[in-house]
């Protein structure tokens, strides 16, 4: 069993268009690092976002922001939040299990770009779309956080090891 398996299964069943990024992507690419949240880049269409919100709500996730989460699936509202409130991510959480899902809104790598070089990683009977090492490094270079600097070093080591095989 993988952390967030129930979310991945529902995404797969509903054909949600997403790519794993962040700490879980770092883990799936070969690094051992502690992470608790699920970071995803998604196709930012109203239809795809509606699927995501329905799935997360059905599984008991709530939003931290004092808004109706379904409004992220309305393009005009979403663009207003991005422009006027400088929204960088939309967070869902499941308090009783200490789980969080972040839909990344602003990123150095778009969903469309991430999707082009996606690596499909099998975990049991799930196929998980994971951002490529190079694109994940590009994303992490823009954050200037200590954990991301560590991830970049690890990802570069993994890339070097893979080339030598």
N, C-alpha and C positions, 0 to 999 in steps of 0.2 A: 504494500500500500504506500502511496506517495501522498505527501501533504497536499491538500486541496484537490484530492482525487475526485471528490463529488462535483466540484466545479468543472474540472476538465472533462468528466464524463458528460455532464449536461451541455457544455460547450460543443463537444464532439457530436452529440445527438442532435442539437439544434443548428449545427453548421455555423457556429459563430466564427467570424473572421477576426483572428487575433494572433499575436506573436508574443511569446514569453521573453521578458527582459528582466533586468535586476538580478537580485541574489539567487533566485531559483534557477534562472538561466545560467548564471555562473556555476552553480552546482551541477546542473545537467551537462554542462560543457566540460566538467572534469575537476573542478576545484572544490575543496571541502571548506565551506564557510557557513557560519550560522546566519540564518535569515528566518524571519517569521512572516513576512508579507509577500503577497503575490503581485508583481508589477507586470502590466500588460499594455502593449500598444494594440489598438484595435482599429478596424475600418470605421471611420467616423461618419457612418451613414445612420440616419434615423432608425432604419430597420434593424441594423446590426446592434445598435445601442439599446433598442427596446428589448431585444432578445437577452442581452447581458443583464439589464436591470431586472427583468422578470426572473431570470435564473437565480440571481443573487438574492432577490427578495424572497423567492420561494424557499431558498435554503437558509433563511433567517438572518441575512445580512441587512444592515441598516446604514444610513449615511450619517456622517458627522455634521455635515452642513445642515442648517435649518431650511431645507428645501425638499420639494417632491423629487425624488431621484429620477422619475420618468421624464422630467423636464430636460435632462441631458440629451434625450432622444429627439428634442425639438431643435432643429438647426438654428433658428433665430435666437432662441433662449441661450443655447450653447455658445453661440458667437458673442452674445452680450456678456455672458459670464467670463469668457476668455478676454474680451477687450476691456470691459469695465472693472471686473473684479480680479483680473490677471490670474485666472485659474490655470494652474500648471498640471494638476492631477485631480481626479474625482475619486474620493475614498469611500469604500464600503467597509464595514467592520462587523464582526461577530463576537460580541463582548464575552460571552460565556466560554468561547474556545480560543480567545486571543488571536483571532485570525483577521487579516486585513487584505483587501484587494484594492489596488490602485490602478485606475485607468489613466495612463499617462497621456496628457493633453499636449504639453509643450516638450519637445524633444529635439535633439540634434539630428535624430534619424526619424523620418516619418514611417508610418505603418507601411505605406506603399514601398518605400525603400527597403525596410526590414524584411518585408515579405519576399522580395526578389531573391535574397540569398539565404532564406530560411533553412535551418537544419531540422529535419524531422527525427525526433528521438523517440524510440519505442520504450515505454514503461508498461510492462505487462501487456495488456491488449489495447493500450492507449497510444496514439501517435501525437506527440506534443511538438508544436511548431516553436522552435527556439531561434532567436536572433543569432546571426553569425558572430564569430569572435571579433572580427574587424569592426563590424557595426556596433557591437556592444562596447568595445573600447571607445569608439567615436562618441557614443552616448555618455559614457562615464567620464571622458575627458572634459566635458562641459560642466560638470557638477562641482568640482573642487572640494569634494569631501574626502576625508582620510580613508574611509572604507572603500571608496571608488578607486583611489590611487592604489590601494592594496590589490583590489580586484584586477586592475589593469596590469600590474606586475604578474599576477598569477595567470591571467589570460594569455599574456605574451609568452610565458613559460610553456603553457599548454600548446599554443600554436607552434612553438619551436619543436617541442617533443613530437607533435603530429607530423611535422615536416620530415623529421629524422626517421620515421617508421617506414 
